[in-house]
Structure formats: C-alpha cells, structure tokens
Amino acid sequence: MPPATCRRRRAGSLPGLAETTRWRPVGRLRPGDPHEVAGFEVAGRLGEGGMGVVYLADHPDLGRAALKLVRDGAVDASFRARFRREVAAAERVRSPRVAEVLAADPDAATPWLATAFVDGPTVAEAVDTSSPMTGDRLVALAVALADALAAIHRVDVVHRDLKPANILLTPETPVVIDFGIAALREAPALTRTGVAVGTPGWMAPEQVRGLPCGPPADVFAWALVVAFAASGRPVFGRGPADALFYRIVHEPPDVPDLPPELAGPVRAALDKDPAARPGVAHLLADLKRLTRARRTTPPLAPFPAACLAHETPAHLDQSEAVFQALAQFLHDSLAAERVTLAGAVRIVLHLLADLCAMLTHQYGHTAAEVEARIDR
C-alpha cells in the first residue's frame, strides 16, 4: 500500500509539468530535447544526472518506458563497447523484480537505453514519507532484493549502485532499476584502479578503494539497503564523501535491530572482506531456512508475491485462508486503484509459479508433472 502521505499528482497541479504518472512528476521538454527516439514518443523529463537525461516515453508495441539518453561528453569508443556488452547481458535478465530492458542502441549518435517504466515510490521515498519497515514487510523486501540480485548476477551483470533510490515499490514486488548501465557510470577516465566509483554511503569497501568489484559488492549494498529500510538511517551515517568512505573501510557498521531472520545474514553481508561475504545463492538459502523456522504466514501487502514466494510446506494447511486473503487483497486493491488489472494477473501468475516450485521441492514431482496436474 502506498505511504499515506504520498498522493497522486494530477495534471496542472504543479507548474511546468507535461503530464503526470501516479508517483512521478514529469517535467516539460526543453529546447533541444528529442520528441521521438526509435519509435518511442517522448512525453517529458523524469530526471537528469551525470550520465544524461531520463525521459518518460511511450512505444506503440513496447509500452511506457524510462528512456535514458547518454550525455555526449560521456561517449567514446570504449564506452560504446562496454555499453554494448552490458545491454546484451541485461536483456537476458528475466525477473519481475528487475526493470526489463525494452530496447537500446549503443551505436546511435547519442546512445540510449529504454527500460520498462515502473510507477511507484522508491524505498527511500517510502521510508522518508511513511516510516521504516518492520517484521514480515522488511523480510519480504530483503528476500525479493536478494532474488533480484540473483537474476542479475546469473547473466554476469553487477549492479554496482544498489541503493534505496534505485529500488521502486509496486503492489506486487520491489523492482530494481538502473542495473543495465550501472557499470557504464565508470566513464573511461574512471575505470583505472585507485578511483572510487559509486554513490557515497552505498558502496562496498573495495569500491571505495577503487579495486575491481564483483557480485560481493552488490551483497554488501543489499545489506546496506535492508538496514536502511529497517531504521531510516544509513549504517555508516551521513556526511561528506570522505567521511563516509573512511567509515565504510575502517569502522564497524551501525546495524539497527532486525528481525531474527535478517540479523545474521545482514551482518555477514557487511563483512569488510568481499571473500568472506555470502554469495547471493547462499544468502537466499539462509533466508528461506530462517523464515521457514518461524512457522508463520507472511502478510500479503505490500509485496504479496515476494512474501508468498517463500511459503513452506508447513504452511499448506493455511493455504485456503491465504488465498482467500489474496483474493480480498486483489479485490480491494483493484477497487482503490492501487493495482492495475495487469498487475493483479502478474501476482496470480507469480504465485502459481512459486506453488509449482514448492510442490516440486516437497514431493519430488518434476515441474512438468506439477503443471500437468494443475492443468487437469
């Protein structure tokens, strides 16, 4: 459920807006901005950063997109080569918890990348405008983010900039954004060893030191995000970049009180030594084992698919009540326009896929056998 203090912005309610989405104000196009890119009709500006400008755009076949145009000064032959590799890998990611890459052209005069537009508040916005997350809601966030990282790492992509501002919340699940060009933020002059690249306060020690970083850096960032969601405070505090860098490398993290299922995994993921951190697969296994020990049914909101994805066979006797609650949640959410019909269908499909996986694990049936029984 969206935080109570966040309201839908309507056209004309703020000056200078081209149109609005449920959560994002959209700025009007400026002189020099494109009106069309490879079939994407550009509606307005969503934001601007060091890499370039992000636009809201619509495509007749691909749908609504966040269209990122790279700033001219960041482009050279080396950049294009990395961009091409990253996009090719990112296009293989298949996860409802990662924003889908719709199209890209690293060889265009101005390289661009279009990802599916996700209309929801960021973790940072939800925590700042509402309250820190607790209990099952926090556990659901942690599990879903670990699952998203697993999908990204499977295609040899490292996010390198996982943080509360890069995680959007929808009624179905958290969605990680900005993974497709995360490595590309390392402009040619910054790829050499000894230069720190990332967002101060959300980096792993090896990133701060300017060393090569891989999946363990994302695991460290996962723990930073989970701890922030639980408290509203970054574990290394706030302040100038140099002060944050020193704390990340030399000082212990200020980890808040966490549910028992998360305390151990988060502290292990915050180890200064990347080799000592758990891998994402190990992290997910630990979370499943620890949540299974609780013998409770997670709530359906705000991430019903993420919560129920990790139900265990011990909960099967509660399945009727769970699915009744799910039906009521979907009915209420549709009536209140908190979820679209397409979103409700996705929730049901995710749950069916998770049910197949659970039955396969518990009873030894193959996925095809389970699907055949469901068909019958």
C-alpha positions as CSV (number, residue, x, y, z in Angstrom):
1,M,0.0,0.0,0.0
2,P,1.5,3.4,-0.9
3,P,2.5,5.6,2.1
4,A,-0.4,7.7,3.3
5,T,1.4,10.9,2.8
6,C,2.2,10.3,-0.9
7,R,-0.6,11.4,-3.2
8,R,-1.1,11.1,-6.9
9,R,-0.1,14.2,-8.8
10,R,-2.6,15.4,-11.3
11,A,-2.0,17.4,-14.5
12,G,-2.0,21.1,-13.9
13,S,-1.4,20.7,-10.1
14,L,2.2,21.7,-10.4
15,P,3.8,24.3,-12.8
16,G,5.9,23.1,-15.7
17,L,4.6,19.5,-15.9
18,A,3.9,17.9,-19.2
19,E,1.8,15.1,-17.7
20,T,1.8,13.1,-14.6
21,T,2.1,9.5,-13.5
22,R,0.9,8.0,-10.3
23,W,4.1,8.8,-8.4
24,R,6.5,10.7,-10.7
25,P,6.1,14.3,-11.7
26,V,7.1,14.7,-15.4
27,G,8.8,17.9,-16.4
28,R,8.2,19.5,-19.8
29,L,10.6,19.0,-22.6
30,R,13.2,21.7,-23.1
31,P,14.6,23.1,-26.3
32,G,17.0,20.5,-27.8
33,D,15.2,17.6,-26.2
34,P,14.1,14.8,-28.6
35,H,10.4,14.3,-29.3
36,E,10.9,10.8,-30.7
37,V,13.6,8.2,-30.4
38,A,13.4,4.9,-32.4
39,G,9.6,4.8,-32.2
40,F,9.5,6.0,-28.6
41,E,7.3,9.1,-28.3
42,V,9.0,11.3,-25.6
43,A,6.4,12.7,-23.2
44,G,8.6,14.6,-20.8
45,R,11.6,14.6,-18.4
46,L,11.8,12.3,-15.4
47,G,15.2,13.3,-14.2
48,E,18.8,14.3,-15.1
49,G,22.1,13.1,-13.8
50,G,25.8,12.9,-14.6
51,M,25.2,10.2,-17.3
52,G,22.5,12.1,-19.1
53,V,18.7,12.7,-19.1
54,V,15.9,10.2,-18.4
55,Y,12.6,10.8,-20.2
56,L,9.2,9.3,-19.9
57,A,8.3,7.8,-23.3
58,D,5.7,5.6,-24.9
59,H,6.1,3.0,-27.6
60,P,3.1,1.5,-29.6
61,D,4.4,-2.0,-29.1
62,L,6.7,-1.9,-26.1
63,G,4.6,0.3,-23.8
64,R,5.7,3.0,-21.4
65,A,9.4,3.4,-20.8
66,A,12.1,5.2,-18.9
67,L,14.3,6.3,-21.8
68,K,17.9,7.2,-20.9
69,L,19.9,9.3,-23.3
70,V,23.6,9.4,-22.6
71,R,25.3,12.7,-22.3
72,D,27.7,13.4,-25.3
73,G,30.7,14.0,-23.0
74,A,30.5,10.5,-21.6
75,V,30.7,8.8,-25.0
76,D,33.8,7.3,-26.7
77,A,34.7,4.0,-28.4
78,S,35.5,2.3,-25.0
79,F,32.2,3.5,-23.6
80,R,30.2,2.2,-26.5
81,A,31.9,-1.2,-26.3
82,R,31.1,-1.5,-22.6
83,F,27.5,-0.3,-23.2
84,R,27.0,-2.9,-25.9
85,R,28.2,-5.7,-23.6
86,E,26.2,-4.5,-20.7
87,V,23.0,-4.2,-22.7
88,A,23.4,-7.6,-24.3
89,A,23.7,-9.1,-20.8
90,A,21.0,-7.0,-19.3
91,E,18.5,-8.0,-22.0
92,R,18.8,-11.6,-20.8
93,V,17.6,-10.8,-17.3
94,R,14.2,-12.3,-16.6
95,S,12.8,-11.3,-13.3
96,P,9.7,-9.5,-12.2
97,R,11.9,-7.8,-9.6
98,V,14.2,-6.1,-12.2
99,A,13.0,-3.5,-14.6
100,E,13.0,-5.0,-18.1
101,V,15.3,-3.7,-20.8
102,L,12.9,-2.9,-23.7
103,A,15.4,-1.6,-26.3
104,A,18.8,0.1,-26.7
105,D,21.2,1.4,-29.3
106,P,24.8,1.9,-28.2
107,D,25.8,2.8,-31.7
108,A,23.4,5.7,-32.1
109,A,24.9,9.2,-32.3
110,T,23.5,9.6,-28.8
111,P,23.4,6.2,-27.2
112,W,20.2,5.4,-25.4
113,L,18.6,2.7,-23.3
114,A,14.9,2.1,-22.7
115,T,13.7,0.2,-19.7
116,A,10.1,-0.6,-18.6
117,F,8.7,2.3,-16.6
118,V,7.9,1.4,-13.1
119,D,5.4,3.7,-11.4
120,G,6.0,3.5,-7.7
121,P,7.8,5.2,-4.8
122,T,11.4,4.4,-4.1
123,V,12.4,2.7,-0.9
124,A,14.0,6.0,0.1
125,E,10.7,7.8,-0.5
126,A,8.6,5.2,1.2
127,V,10.8,5.2,4.3
128,D,11.2,9.0,4.5
129,T,7.5,9.8,3.9
130,S,6.0,7.0,5.9
131,S,8.1,5.0,8.4
132,P,10.8,2.3,8.5
133,M,9.8,-1.2,7.6
134,T,9.3,-3.9,10.2
135,G,8.5,-7.5,10.6
136,D,7.3,-9.5,7.6
137,R,7.3,-6.5,5.3
138,L,11.0,-6.0,5.9
139,V,11.7,-9.7,5.4
140,A,9.7,-9.6,2.1
141,L,11.8,-6.7,0.9
142,A,15.1,-8.5,1.8
143,V,14.1,-11.7,0.1
144,A,12.9,-10.0,-3.0
145,L,16.0,-7.9,-3.4
146,A,18.2,-10.9,-2.9
147,D,16.2,-12.7,-5.6
148,A,16.6,-9.7,-7.9
149,L,20.4,-9.7,-7.5
150,A,20.5,-13.5,-8.2
151,A,18.7,-12.8,-11.5
152,I,21.2,-10.0,-12.4
153,H,24.3,-12.0,-11.4
154,R,23.2,-15.1,-13.4
155,V,23.8,-13.1,-16.6
156,D,27.2,-11.8,-15.4
157,V,26.0,-8.3,-14.6
158,V,27.0,-6.5,-11.4
159,H,24.7,-3.6,-10.4
160,R,27.4,-1.6,-8.5
161,D,24.9,1.1,-7.4
162,L,22.1,-0.7,-5.5
163,K,20.6,1.9,-3.1
164,P,17.2,2.9,-1.8
165,A,16.8,5.4,-4.6
166,N,17.2,2.6,-7.2
167,I,14.5,0.3,-5.8
168,L,10.9,1.0,-6.7
169,L,8.0,-0.4,-4.7
170,T,4.9,-1.7,-6.5
171,P,1.9,-3.6,-5.1
172,E,3.4,-6.8,-6.4
173,T,7.1,-6.6,-5.5
174,P,10.1,-4.3,-5.2
175,V,11.7,-3.6,-8.6
176,V,15.4,-2.9,-9.0
177,I,16.2,-0.2,-11.6
178,D,19.3,1.3,-13.2
179,F,21.1,-2.1,-13.4
180,G,21.6,-2.0,-17.2
181,I,24.0,0.9,-17.3
182,A,25.4,0.7,-13.7
183,A,28.9,-0.4,-14.8
184,L,28.8,2.3,-17.5
185,R,28.9,5.0,-14.9
186,E,32.5,4.2,-14.8
187,A,33.5,6.7,-17.5
188,P,36.7,5.8,-19.4
189,A,38.9,8.1,-17.1
190,L,37.5,6.4,-14.0
191,T,38.0,2.7,-14.9
192,R,41.6,2.6,-13.7
193,T,42.4,1.1,-10.3
194,G,42.5,3.5,-7.4
195,V,39.5,5.6,-8.3
196,A,36.3,5.1,-6.3
197,V,33.1,4.9,-8.4
198,G,29.7,4.7,-6.9
199,T,27.3,6.6,-4.5
200,P,29.0,7.6,-1.2
201,G,27.3,5.8,1.7
202,W,26.1,2.9,-0.5
203,M,29.4,1.5,-1.6
204,A,31.4,-1.6,-0.6
205,P,34.9,-1.2,0.8
206,E,36.5,-2.5,-2.4
207,Q,34.6,0.1,-4.4
208,V,35.8,2.9,-2.0
209,R,39.4,1.7,-2.5
210,G,39.0,1.7,-6.3
211,L,39.6,-2.0,-6.6
212,P,37.8,-4.3,-9.1
213,C,34.4,-5.3,-7.7
214,G,32.0,-8.1,-8.5
215,P,28.9,-9.7,-7.0
216,P,30.1,-9.3,-3.4
217,A,29.8,-5.6,-3.8
218,D,26.1,-6.0,-4.5
219,V,25.7,-8.3,-1.5
220,F,27.2,-5.5,0.7
221,A,24.8,-3.0,-0.8
222,W,21.9,-5.4,-0.2
223,A,22.7,-5.3,3.5
224,L,23.0,-1.5,3.5
225,V,19.6,-1.2,1.9
226,V,17.9,-3.7,4.3
227,A,19.4,-1.9,7.3
228,F,18.3,1.5,6.0
229,A,14.7,0.2,5.3
230,A,14.6,-1.1,8.9
231,S,15.7,2.2,10.5
232,G,15.6,5.1,8.1
233,R,19.3,5.6,8.8
234,P,22.3,4.6,6.6
235,V,24.5,2.3,8.7
236,F,27.6,4.5,8.0
237,G,25.7,7.7,8.7
238,R,25.6,10.8,6.6
239,G,28.1,13.5,5.8
240,P,30.9,14.4,3.4
241,A,32.0,11.7,1.0
242,D,35.5,11.4,2.5
243,A,34.0,10.8,6.0
244,L,31.7,8.2,4.6
245,F,34.5,6.5,2.7
246,Y,36.6,6.3,5.9
247,R,33.8,4.8,7.9
248,I,33.0,2.2,5.2
249,V,36.6,1.0,5.1
250,H,37.6,1.3,8.7
251,E,34.6,1.4,11.1
252,P,32.0,-1.2,12.0
253,P,28.5,-0.6,10.7
254,D,25.8,0.7,13.0
255,V,23.3,-2.1,12.3
256,P,19.8,-1.5,13.7
257,D,17.6,-4.0,15.4
258,L,16.5,-6.5,12.8
259,P,14.1,-9.5,12.8
260,P,15.9,-12.7,13.8
261,E,15.8,-14.0,10.2
262,L,17.7,-11.0,8.9
263,A,20.2,-10.1,11.7
264,G,22.7,-12.8,10.8
265,P,22.6,-12.5,7.0
266,V,22.8,-8.7,7.1
267,R,25.9,-8.7,9.4
268,A,27.6,-11.4,7.3
269,A,26.9,-9.4,4.1
270,L,28.6,-6.3,5.7
271,D,31.9,-8.0,6.2
272,K,34.7,-5.7,5.0
273,D,36.3,-8.7,3.2
274,P,34.4,-9.4,0.0
275,A,35.6,-13.0,0.0
276,A,34.0,-13.5,3.5
277,R,30.5,-12.3,2.4
278,P,27.9,-14.9,1.5
279,G,27.1,-15.3,-2.2
280,V,23.5,-14.4,-3.3
281,A,22.6,-18.1,-3.6
282,H,23.8,-18.8,-0.1
283,L,22.0,-15.7,1.1
284,L,18.7,-16.8,-0.4
285,A,19.1,-20.3,1.1
286,D,19.8,-18.8,4.5
287,L,16.7,-16.5,4.3
288,K,14.5,-19.4,3.3
289,R,15.8,-21.6,6.1
290,L,15.4,-18.9,8.7
291,T,11.9,-17.8,7.6
292,R,10.8,-21.4,7.4
293,A,11.7,-21.8,11.1
294,R,9.2,-19.1,12.1
295,R,6.2,-21.2,11.1
296,T,4.1,-18.1,10.3
297,T,2.4,-16.8,7.2
298,P,3.8,-13.5,5.9
299,P,1.2,-10.8,5.2
300,L,0.0,-10.2,1.7
301,A,0.8,-6.5,1.5
302,P,2.7,-4.6,0.2
303,F,4.6,-7.3,-1.7
304,P,2.3,-10.3,-1.8
305,A,4.2,-12.2,-4.5
306,A,7.5,-11.6,-2.7
307,C,6.1,-12.8,0.6
308,L,4.3,-15.9,-0.6
309,A,7.2,-16.9,-2.9
310,H,8.9,-18.3,0.2
311,E,6.0,-20.1,1.8
312,T,7.0,-23.6,3.0
313,P,5.1,-26.9,3.1
314,A,4.4,-26.4,6.8
315,H,2.0,-23.7,5.7
316,L,0.0,-25.8,3.3
317,D,-2.8,-26.2,5.9
318,Q,-3.2,-22.5,5.9
319,S,-3.4,-22.3,2.1
320,E,-7.2,-21.8,1.9
321,A,-7.1,-18.8,4.2
322,V,-4.0,-17.4,2.4
323,F,-5.7,-17.5,-1.0
324,Q,-8.9,-16.1,0.4
325,A,-6.9,-13.2,1.8
326,L,-5.1,-12.8,-1.5
327,A,-8.5,-12.6,-3.4
328,Q,-9.7,-10.0,-0.9
329,F,-6.4,-8.0,-1.3
330,L,-6.7,-8.0,-5.1
331,H,-10.3,-7.0,-5.0
332,D,-9.7,-4.1,-2.6
333,S,-6.6,-3.0,-4.5
334,L,-8.3,-3.0,-7.8
335,A,-11.3,-1.1,-6.3
336,A,-8.9,1.5,-4.8
337,E,-6.7,1.7,-8.0
338,R,-3.7,0.6,-6.0
339,V,-3.0,-2.1,-8.6
340,T,-3.9,-2.5,-12.3
341,L,-5.7,-5.5,-13.7
342,A,-2.4,-6.5,-15.5
343,G,-0.6,-6.2,-12.1
344,A,-3.2,-8.5,-10.4
345,V,-2.8,-11.1,-13.2
346,R,1.0,-10.9,-12.7
347,I,0.6,-11.6,-9.0
348,V,-1.5,-14.7,-9.6
349,L,0.9,-16.0,-12.3
350,H,3.9,-15.5,-9.9
351,L,2.1,-17.3,-7.1
352,L,1.3,-20.3,-9.4
353,A,4.9,-20.5,-10.5
354,D,6.0,-20.4,-6.9
355,L,3.5,-23.1,-5.9
356,C,4.9,-25.3,-8.7
357,A,8.4,-24.9,-7.4
358,M,7.3,-25.5,-3.8
359,L,5.4,-28.8,-4.7
360,T,8.3,-29.9,-6.8
361,H,10.7,-29.5,-3.9
362,Q,8.4,-31.0,-1.3
363,Y,7.0,-34.0,-3.1
364,G,9.6,-34.8,-5.8
365,H,7.4,-34.1,-8.8
366,T,9.0,-32.5,-11.8
367,A,7.8,-29.1,-12.8
368,A,6.1,-30.6,-15.9
369,E,4.2,-33.1,-13.7
370,V,3.0,-30.4,-11.3
371,E,1.9,-28.2,-14.3
372,A,0.1,-31.2,-15.8
373,R,-1.8,-31.8,-12.5
374,I,-2.7,-28.1,-12.4
375,D,-4.0,-28.3,-16.0
376,R,-6.1,-31.3,-15.1
